[in-house]
Amino acid sequence: MAIEAVIWDFGGVFTSSPFEAFNRLEAELGAPIDHIRKVNATNHHDNAWALFERNEIDAARFDQLFLEESTALGFPIRGADVLPKLSGELRPRMVAALKACKQRFKVGCITNNVVSMHSPGQNEIQRAAGAMGQVMPLFDAIIESSKAGIRKPDPRIYLMMCDLLAVQPAACVYLDDLGINCKPAAGLGMKAIKVVDVDQTLADLAAATGLTFDAEEPA
């Protein structure tokens, strides 16, 4: 089936991965490397991250639950220390690729996020919102987990986007920096691209869409 839509994750795709900031925090605290990722991946449908991204708890409860979960897994880290690390640097080539795709295809965004008004570290959240402010108006449809009450990797959220864009899953390309979020998209018939770095992503996206993307940063 011909491609009709390109669906994007936001963090780790249009911005640098928060995992880099998580690793810096772990080093500062003396925690094992990738401990935060381990906490996030444990009981990933119902842990503190899942509840917060579905807007089922506030920041104070997230702070408490994340501390309990991280402690149980071997090293205590407060949720309040993790949230400010979510923002990243904007990737101009990815934004340019989105604009190129928009000229040919429908474009949508599915993002697992938190309600920023509930979040500590407002300066960091506001910087992330600034990046989102440059990118989000480009999309034809947006689904935010904190507003929808459902989050990736639940297959229903991908089908919700297909309904919004009026396309079949097999006519979609999906991009995400997490393999766990790519798997359900692929299972529905989408062409899933795991974002590892910008060069690899744009090469894979070019192969999937037939478009050509700039090899250098836009001026």
N, C-alpha and C positions, 0 to 999 in steps of 0.2 A: 504494500500500500504506500502511495506517495506521502511524503512528509507534509503535514499541514500546520503543525504547531511545535514550538520549542518551549519546554517548561523548565524553569530554573529554580534551584535553591538559592538562598542569598548569602548567608555567612559561610566563608570558606570557598565561595565561588566568585562573588563580586568583591569580596574583601579577603585579606589574608586570613589564614585559619586561626581560630582562637586557641587551638591546641598548642601553638607556639607560645602564647602567653601563659597557658596553663603550665607548660613545662618550666617557664621562668619562675612562676609562683612556687612550683614544687621545689625548685633549686633553692629559692630563698628560704623556704620553710624546712628544708632538709627531708622532704617527703620522697618516696620512691618515684622514679620517672614514670610518667603516664598513670599515676595513681588516680588523678581526677577522671581520666578516661575510663579507668576500671570501675570507678564508682558510678559513672554515667551509664556504663554498659551492663551493670548488674541489676537484674529485675527491671529492665529498661522500659517496660510498659507501665509500671506502677511506682517507680522510685520518685525521689524528690524532683528531679528534672522533669519527668513525665507529668507529674501533678502540676508543677509550676507552668510548664508550657501549654497545658490545657486550661490554665487559669483556675485551677481547683484549690490552690493555696496562695497565700500572700508571701511577701518576701521574708517576713519574720518566721513564718512556719518553714519556708524553704531553708533558711539559715539553720534552723534547729534540725530538720530532717537530714540535710546534707551532712551536718556534723556527726549525727548518729550513724549514718551509712558509711561515711569515710572512716570513722573510728572502728566500726565493726570489721572493716576491710584492712585494718592495720595501721592507719595513720590519720589522726584527726585534722580535718580542714573545715573551716566554717564556710557555709554557703555565701555569706556576705563578702568573703574574701575572693570568691570565685567569680561572682557576677560582674564586677568591673572589668574582668579580663575578656568579656565577650566581644568587644569591638575590635576591628582590625583596619588595616590600611586598604583603601579603595584600589582596585586593579583596573586602570584605564582601558587596557586591551580587552578585558571582558565586557566592559560597558560598551565599547565600540562594536564588539561582536553581537551584543544584544541589539544594538541599533541596526546593524546589518540584517540580522534575522527578522527584525520587525518589518523591514521593507518587503519581505517575501512571505513570512509566515505569521500566524497568530503567536503571541508570546504570553506566557503566564508565569507566576511565581508562587511556589509553595514553600513557606518558611515556618519552621518551628521557632517560636519566639516567646518572650515573656512580656507582660504588660509593663511598659517602662515606668509608669507612674508608681508601680509597686516596688521598683527596684532601687536598692542602694547604689552608691557610686554614680550619681546622676551625671556628672561631667563626662564619664566614659560612655554612658548610655546615650547622652545627647550627641556625642561625636559619632556614635554608630548611627543614630537617627539622621544625622547630617548626610552620611553616606547613602542611607536608604532614601533620603529626600531627593537625591540626585538621580536615583535609579528607578524607584517605584513608579513614578508617573509614566514610565515608558511601557509598562505592562498593560495588556488588555484585560487581565484578570489576576487577582491576588487572593491567596488564602493564607491567613495567619493562624497558627494553632491556638494562640491565646484568645482569638476572637471566635474561631470555629468550634473550639472545645474538642478538637480531634487533632492528632499529630502524626507525622511520619514516624514509623513505617506502616501505619494502618492503611491498608489498600484503599479504604473508602475515600481518603483525602485526595488520592490521585484521580479517582473516578469523579469526585466533585469538581475537580479542575477540568476534566474532559467535558463534563456537562456545561460548565461555564463557557468554555471555548467552542462548544458544539462540534467536537471531534471525537473520533474513536481512538482508544489507546494505541492501536497499531500505527496510527498516523502521527505519533508524537515522538519527539526526542526529549529525554529527561536528563538533567545534569545535577549532580550532588557530590559533595566531597566525602560522604559517608556511604560505604558499601551497603550497610544495613538498610539505607534508604533507597538505594538503587535497585536492590533485589525485588521488592514488590512492584516497582515500576516495570522492570523487565518481565516479571511474572504476568503482568497484565498485557504484555505485548509491545510495550514501549521500547525504543532504542535507548538504553541507559548508558550514560557516560559518567564514570567516576572521575571527579576532578582531583588530580594529583598535583599538577602544576599548570601554568598558563599555556606553555608551548604544547604540551601533550593534549590539553583540553581542546585547544583551537584546532589542532590537527584532527582529533577525533570528530569534532563538530563539523569541520569541513567535509570529512568523509561521509558523514551522515546526511548532510544537507546539500552538498554540492556547491556551497558558497566558498569564497576565498576571503581569508582574514589577514589583516596586516601583521607582518612579523615584528614590527617595531611599535613602541609606545606612540599613541596619537599625540600630535602637538597640542 
